[in-house]
Amino acid sequence: MKKTGFTCVKSVMTILLTSALIYLTICYPDVYQDTFKSCVTMVVTFYFSHQLSKRGEENDKTGN
């Protein structure tokens, strides 16, 4: 798969935002712990659902 500019930006933003949330969670655990859990849950859910939809499309194209 060829990386486009948008894909690269999306990956960089995901890494930066995750790093910022980790930093805030370490520095202020009482305040950001629930926020970190919610954000990680949303990101993981998005990536897994995206991968499942890609697999479904690939299977439809190959006829499996």
C-alpha angles and dihedrals in degrees: 000000000000116000114232126199092256093053091050093049091047091053093048092048091049091052093046095048092046091049091050092050091049090051092049092046091052094046097041107021097166094053103039105031095094092041091053092049092049094048094047090048091052094047094047092047091050095049095046093047090047091052092048092051090049090052091049091052092048091050090050091053094049094043096239 
